[in-house]
């Protein structure tokens, strides 16, 4: 009779110590502090580079710098130019209640578009069709807005919002289905759908269903007040901004608290492993593009039903959406595809757009400089290793260990070799 081998036992102390040792690791991973500081450093570096560009673009200050030793006021004049420009930029965005509400109006469509692009990034999809999806959403929302005049405010507004979401979802779903069923590249398909959406809108604005009566130019009738987002009196803060925040919360809940969100993230991390685990990757791709298109359509709804300025509702036109769909890609990159980060990035981008107008008016600084600041910020944020190379103290311990390991083994000291011999 063979003796049975003793079964390994795990004491309560060992279990508790293991749990205690793993708990700090989980807490350290709870918030990406390093990513936050890298992003802040990217903003600081971008403003420094933009300040240098600002000084270099001023011919009078350039002349002073050429005679620095004979005219030492070049430093003070440069500082005055930089500080006044940035102060005007801040005042135009947050300096008053009116300025702040204008920033929120600028930010609302950017937040919705950024959520759409960020959701696609989570699934490993590059949705460049936010522009076309926003146009589709704005078109349907405005059409509902200037029709159905007998509907009351809540019903009319809700009908217009749902129509805009459906329009963007259908436009994004086309690319999603083609990607899932035919393997079509979503980048190429969405770019082509952008052109189709803009061309279709231009044609629709020449038809009786969309052209304003008595006008020959391509512009639609005025949207009924019942279909516009209610606004706070004397400001540009409207319900659409809070709707954008609600969509951000909903996107976070979808990604972190639902089975569909888990599968979206799994497909984005490793589609082959997800398929092996039984996930229908084609279905996830299609649904991700549908939801992403709906969120981008909401960006068009924000523009069509939430006028950024003026005392009258917006009229649908060819250039109404502007470049929101393309700016949303930048917002998603700045926010690192996280809903909270996208909200902050959307507010920042809206503040830059709003404050740049005041900076141009108060300091005679070209509005192109604001575009330079935005572009430099994107460059630094999109390349975190560049920021860490410029500021090495931002590198984590893991990166430092990896760098040391890549250097190879350290050669042994010759004296040590002799002693061992």
N, C-alpha and C positions, 0 to 999 in steps of 0.2 A: 504494500500500500504506500503510494507516494505521498510525501508531505506536501501540503498546499503552501504555495508561496504567500507570504503575508501581503495583504492589500495595503496600498499606501493610504495613509490617513492625513487629512488636512485639518489642522487645528483652527479653532476660531481666531486665535491670535494671528496666525498666518494670513487668514482671509481678511481680517480687519486691517492688518498692516499693508497687505497688497492693495486693498481699496483705498487706504490712506495715501499710499504712494502714487496711485493713479489719479487721485482727485486733484492735486495741484496741477497736473499736466492738462486735465480737462479745463480747469479754470484759466490756465494760460492760453489755451486755444479759443476761449470764449469770445475774445475781442481782438481783432488784428491791429494791435497797437503799432507795430512796425510799419504796416501799410499806411496807417494814419499819419505817422510822422514823415514818411517818405512823401506822401501827398502834400503835406504842409510845406515841406522843404521844396517840393517842385513849384508850388505857388510863389514862395519867397524868391527862388532863383529866377522864375519867369518875370517877376516884377523888377528885379535887379537888371536883368538883360533888357527889359523894355525901357527902363529908365535910361540906360546907356544909349539905346536907339533914339529915345526922345531927345536927349542932349545932342546926339550926332546929327539929328535932322533939323536942328535949329541953326541957321547960318550965322546969326549974331553971336550966339554962345560959342560956336566953332571958331569964330574970329578971335574971341577972347581967349580961348584955350591955346591958340597959336602964339599969343603974347602973354603966356601965363605968368612969367616972372616979372614982366613990366606992368601987367594988369592982373593983380591977384584976385580980383573980384569974380573971376570965372567960376570958382567953386561956389560962391554964394549965389550967383545968378543961376547956376545949374541946379542947385538945391531948391531955389525959389520956383524954377520952372517945373521940376519934378513934383514938389510938394503941392503946388497949386493945381497941377493936373490931376494928381491922385485924390486930392481933397474934393475937387469938382466931380470926379468920378464917383466918390463915395456919397457925396451930397445928392447927386442926381439919382442914386439908387436907393439910399436909405436916409437921406437928410431930413425928410419930412414925411408926414403920414401920406400925403398925396404921392410922393416919390416911392414910398414903400409899396403902396397899393398898385402903382403902375408896374413895379417890379414883379409883384405876384401875378399880374395879368400877363406879363411877358413870359413868366416862368411856367405857367400852367400847361400850355401845349408842349413845352420842352420836357416837362416831367413825364407826361403821357407818352411822348415819343421815345424818351430814354428808357422807360419801362419796357416798351415794345422791343427795342433793340437789345436791351439787357436780357430779357427773357430768351430771345433767340440765341444769345451768346451762351447761356446756361446749357442749352441743348446742343452746342457745337455748331450752330447755324449763324451765318452772317447775313442778316436781313438788311439789305441795302434798299429795300423797297418801301421804307417808311414814308418817303415823299409821296409815292403813288397811293399808298394806303391812306395817308392823311387826306389827299385830294378826294379819294373815293368817299371817305367819311364826311368830309366837309360838303361834298356835293349832295349826298342824300340827306344830311341833316338840314342844310339850307333849303332843299326842295320841300321837305316836310314843313320847314319853318315858314315859308311864304305861301304855302297852301293850307287847307284845313282851317280856315279862319274862325270857324265857329267853336273850336275846341277851347276849353278853359286852360288856364295857365299850367297847372301841374300835369294834365294829360298831354297837352301840346308839347311841352318841354320834354317830358319823358319819351314821347313818341319820337321826337327829333333826335334825342340822344341814342335811343335804341337803334334807330335807322342808321345813324352815323357809325355806331359800333359794328353793325351787321355789314355795312359797306366796306369798312376796313378789313373785317374778318374774311369776307368773300375774296377780296383782292389779295390778302395774304394767303388764304387757303389755296388759291390757284397755284402759287409757287410751292406750297407745302405738298399738295397732292402730286404735282409733277416731280418733286424731289423724291417722294416716297415711292411712287409707282414706276416712274421712268428713270430715276436716277439723275434727273436734270440738276445742273449746278444752280443752287439758289441765288448765288450772286448774279449770274448772268440773267436768270429769269426775272428777278426782282428789278434789276436795272431796266430791262425792256418794259416791264409793267409800269415803271415810272413814266416812260415816254408815252405809253398807251393811255395812262390815266390823264396826263396833261393834255394830250391831243383829243381825247374823248370829251374832256371838260370844255376845251375850246370849241368843239363842234356843238355840244349841247347848248352853249350860250348863244348860239345862232338860231336855235329852234324856238318855237312859240311856247313850249313848255317851260323854258328856262329864261328866255329873254324878257327884260322888263318892257311892258307895253309902252309904245311911243318912243322907244329908243332904238337906234340902229347899231350902237356899239355893243360889244359882248359883255353885258352886265345883267345880273338877275334882279328880280324884284326885291324890295326890302323885306327882311325877315320880320314877322310879327313879333311884337313885344312879348306876347304870351309864350313864344318859343325861345326866348333869350334867357340867359342865366340872370336871376335877380342880383342886383348890385346894391352895395351899401351907398346910401345917399352921400353925394359929394366926394366919391372916391371911385377907383376902378377895381376895388376888391369885390369879386362876384362869386357866385356859388361854384363856378367851374374850378376855381383854385382848390376849394375843399373837396370837390369831386376828384381832382388829381391826387390829393393826399390820400383819399379813401382808396383809390386804385393802387397806390403804392402799398398801403397796408394789405389790400387783397392780393397783390402779387407776392408780397412776403409770405402771407399765409399759404398761398398756393405752392410756393417753392419749398417751404420749410415744414408745413403741417399737413400735407396731403400726399396720398400715394402717387398721384399724377406728377406732383412736383418732384418727388423722390426719383421717379422714373425719368423725368426730364433731365435732372442733374446726373443720373447714372448714364444715360445715353450720351450726354455731353462729355462725361469723363472718359468712358470707354464703350463705344457702341457694340463692339464685338463681344465683350464680356457680358453686356446687358442682354444681347440676343441669346447668348449661351445660357443665361440665367432664366430665360423664358419671357423676356420683355419683347413686345411687338414694337421694334424700333421704328418701322415705317409708320405705324399709327401714332407713335409719340411725336415723330417729326411733323406729320400732318397737323396734329392738334396744337403743337407748339406754334406753328406758323399761323394757324387760324387765330389763336389767342393773341399772338404778337400783332397780327394785322388788325385785330379789334382794338388793341391798345393804341396802335398808331392811328387808327380811324378816330379814336377819341381825341387825339391831338388836333385833327381837322375839325372835330366838333367844338373844341375849345375856341378855335379861331372863328368858326361860323356863327356860334351862338353866344360867345363871350367877347364882345368887341374890346379891343385893346385901348382904343381912344375914341373920342367923339361922343356926342350926345344922341346919336341915332344908331340903330342896329346895323350890323354889317351887311353888305351886299356881296353875294358870291361873284367873283371875278377870276380871271386867269391867274393873276399873281397874288391871290388872297392868302394862300398857304405859305408863300415865300419859300424859304429854305429850311423850314422846320424839320422836315424829314431827314435832311442831311446833318443839321445841327444836333439832332437827337443821337446820332452815332457818337458825336463828341461827348455829349452829356453822359451816355452809357459808359464810355471809356473813362471819363473823369470819375464817375461813381463806381467804377470797377464792377459793374453789373449787379450791384447790391441795391435794393429798393431805397434804403435810407441814404446811401451815397448818391443815388440818382436824384433824389429830392434836393439834397444840398447842392449838387452840381447844376441842377436845373435852376435853382434860385441864384446861384452864382452867375450862370450864363445869362439869365434874364437881367440881373443887376448890371452886368457888363454892357448889355444892349441898351438898357435904360440910362445908365450913368454916362455912357459914351456920348450921348446927345448933349448932355449938360457940359461935359468936358470940352466938347467941340465948341459950344457957344461961349463958355466962360473964359477959356484959355486959348482959344483959336488953335487948338490942337486938332490935327487931322483925325477924322473918324477912322481912318485906316490904321492908326496906331492902336486903337482898341482891338482891331482884328489881329494885329501883330502880337499883342499881349495874349489874346486867346490862343493863337497858334503856338506861341512859345510855351504856354501852360500845357497845352495838349502834348507837345513834344516831350516835355519833361515827365508828365504823368504817364504817358504811354511807354516811356523808357525808364522804368525805375532803376535799372542797373546803371544808367547814366548818372542819375542823382546820387546813387550810392558810391559811384566812382569819384564824383566831385566831393561828396561828404562821406568819407569812409566810416565815420562813427555810427552811421545808420545801418551798417551791415550787422546782421544777427550772428550769434555765436555759431550757428550751424553753417552759415556761409563762410565764416572764417575757417572753420574746421575743414570744409570742403576745399577751400583754397589751399590750405596747407597740405592736404592729402594729394591734390593735383600736382604739387611741386615735386612729389616723389620723396623717397627716404633720405634723411639727412646723412651724409657720409660720416663714418666713424672717425674719431680723432686718431691720428697716427701714434700718439703716445699711449693711448689706450690699447691699440693693437700690439704695441711692443710689450706692454706689461702683461697682456694675456699670453703672448708667445713665451 
